[in-house]
Structure formats: structure tokens, C-alpha cells
Amino acid sequence: MKQKFSLRMPKGFNKSIHIAMILLSFFGSIMVISANINHSSTPMSLVIVALRQVGFFVIGYVAMVILARYWSWDFIKKHMTSIAIFTIALLVTPLFFPSRSGAWAWIEIPGINATIQPSEFAKITMISILAVFLGDIRSKRVTLAEMMTTPLMFAVIAILIVIVFQRDLGSGVILFALVWILVLIPSAPQLRKTQWVMMIALIIGVLGLLFLISKPGIDFIESLGLPEYMVNRFRAMADPFADTRNIGYQLYNSLVAFVKGNWLGVGIGNSIQKFGYLPVAQSDYILAIIVEETGFIGFVSLFVGYSILIGHLIVHSLSVRSERGKMVLFGTALYLLLHFILNVGGVTSLIPLTGVPLLLISAGGSSQMAIMMALGICQNIIANEHASFRQREEI
């Protein structure tokens, strides 16, 4: 029996996740508008920014509700190869458009001054395909070779395109981390040895990253002959005060914004750092503007909102019976957490800046819509688990 089309959230959805998502999006829109107030802004330009933010939210919300109600594992399983090929094609398309800030990561939409960043939607595709394939692996005889030629080959190609050709290191790192960690989740006997090897490699990798952000590690990076822009990000992170007029300019001014914010901030709209000191204040450095204008209290509020989202997703991932559902719920929580760590760590000089947005907060329609779609899929899984639980109770 077909469901009647509706744009209401399904019964049994998680209200805490829903409310936290709406409040974070609302707060993010206010801060994006505030971050766009500068010497060249006019009342009309700010109205346009506000309308764009509302438009992104409405499109994302509708997509979220549709996925929450009508998401189908059977559809993904049936069309997995086609979806993977389409995603790869989308990732290649930005290479035919002009670069932005040294990266070929955006598709320009003519006539409306807007862009699409396919790598954001590739994260949802990656989580879904891995969940479909690995979620069933316990009940199937699947060799490592079959794994390499099905979803993992798609993952490798996607990551290579993003890092090597698009030169979008931040998105590439997130895609790589999602794939690596999600493979560790299924409790399948045929994966056990591979998972142990990957777990050991993950621990070694984390230790390696800690080394790379140390002084000896940065010296090692400089000796590798990497592109200058990559090396400069490590140099700026190591000492943002060493060259405040060049490679450390934005990071230095980000830290100045944090200091100015103190406990309560200077007031929404009253930031000084957005007036030319932070050229990408509405996206990469939105957190610096938030802390400058709303202080430590603003950051804590943001942290609480993220904690509610991530915490509830992890709790549901531990209780859900389906391996597929477990992977999607945990994968979405990891998706949010990785963006939070890379963005917050980057603008506070704890790790090199990667340019990834602060989800639901930073300007950018692709990231806003992608995470809302991912949350819609999660709500579908939660609602179905709730319905199954009620049926079992009635029996």
C-alpha cells in the first residue's frame, strides 16, 4: 500500500534532533546575515542574503521531510551502481568551471549567482552506499575482492577526485575518514580481520597526525615538496603571529575576534573583524564572528546544539536493530563531528585550516541541504525503529 504524500514529519521521529536542527539553522542564518555587514553592504544586499538563507533552509527542509517519510533501502540497493556513477560524474563536473580560492569544487548555476558543491552530497551517497553494502554483509558471502570492486572502489575514486583534482583537502579528509571508520562498524565475521588491521592503522594514523602538527612534523612536511598553499596552512597554524600580514593574516584576525568576544560578546552586528580582516567571515570563519559578537556564551550554545544532534544520533545508532540503520546514524553523527572538529580546530589554530563549513551555521546552500537530507534519512530510520518497537510490544 502506497503512502499518501505529505510534508509532515513521520510518527516516531526524534523531536530533539528536529528542534536542535531548526534552532542551529536559525542562529546560523542570523550570524551569516551579520557577517555580511561590511563597508560594501547595502540594505538590499542584506535582504538578498537573508532570502538566500531562507531559500536554502526551505529546500533543505522539504528534502529532509521527504526523505524522512519515503526513504527506501530497496531503491538504493537496486540503483547503487547508477547512484555511484552519477555521483562520480557530479564530482568531475566542477573541473570544467573556474576555480575558487585555488579549488575546483563548485558548479556554477547561470543566471542566479549560485553554486553547487557536489562533494557535500557525495558524503551522503558514501554513507548510504556503504550502509547498503556492508549492512547486509553478515548474511552474504562477500570476499575482500568483491568489496574492493563495489563500494570501496567508488569511495577511492571519489576521494581521489576531491583531493587530487578538485584540490579540496577538507572534503577529501572527511570522505576518507567516513569510509575508514564506517567499515569498522558492521559486526560481520568475514570483516573481522580487516577491521582489526584498519583499527590499528587508524590509531597509527591519529598518532601520525599529532606528529604532523608538531614542530618536527611541520619541518618534515616542508621537506616533502607539497604545494605551497598546503605548507603555509601548517606554518600559520604552528605560529599565527609569525607572519600576520601574509600567511597568518586570517588566522591571526580570527584569534583577535575570539579575544574581543570575551564572555558576552560585543553584540550581534557589532563585529569589527568582519570589516575586511576576515575575507570569508560568513563561511570558513563564521565561528570567529559568532564568538566576537556573542562571546563564550554563544559558543557554548552552539556546542550544546551540536551535542544534542550528535548525542541523540549515537544513542539511536546503539539501539537500532538494523546494521544499515546503525551505519547511517553513526555515519551522520561522524559527519557532523568531523565538520565541527575541522572547522573549530582550524579557526582556533589547533589544526591547519581546511576550509570545511560549520554545518547548519556557515553560509552555503550545498552543506545546509546535504546535512538536512542526511538528518531526514536518520529520522526515517528512527521512526521505523519506533514503529517496529511498538509492534513488538503489542505482540
Secondary structure as GFF3:
##gff-version 3
##sequence-region A 1 395
A	DSSP	alpha_helix	15	35	.	.	.	ID=ss1
A	DSSP	alpha_helix	43	70	.	.	.	ID=ss2
A	DSSP	alpha_helix	73	78	.	.	.	ID=ss3
A	DSSP	alpha_helix	80	92	.	.	.	ID=ss4
A	DSSP	three_ten_helix	93	96	.	.	.	ID=ss5
A	DSSP	beta_strand	107	109	.	.	.	ID=ss6
A	DSSP	beta_strand	114	116	.	.	.	ID=ss7
A	DSSP	alpha_helix	118	135	.	.	.	ID=ss8
A	DSSP	three_ten_helix	137	139	.	.	.	ID=ss9
A	DSSP	alpha_helix	144	149	.	.	.	ID=ss10
A	DSSP	alpha_helix	151	160	.	.	.	ID=ss11
A	DSSP	pi_helix	161	165	.	.	.	ID=ss12
A	DSSP	alpha_helix	169	182	.	.	.	ID=ss13
A	DSSP	three_ten_helix	189	191	.	.	.	ID=ss14
A	DSSP	alpha_helix	192	212	.	.	.	ID=ss15
A	DSSP	alpha_helix	215	222	.	.	.	ID=ss16
A	DSSP	alpha_helix	228	238	.	.	.	ID=ss17
A	DSSP	alpha_helix	249	261	.	.	.	ID=ss18
A	DSSP	alpha_helix	286	319	.	.	.	ID=ss19
A	DSSP	alpha_helix	323	347	.	.	.	ID=ss20
A	DSSP	alpha_helix	365	394	.	.	.	ID=ss21
###
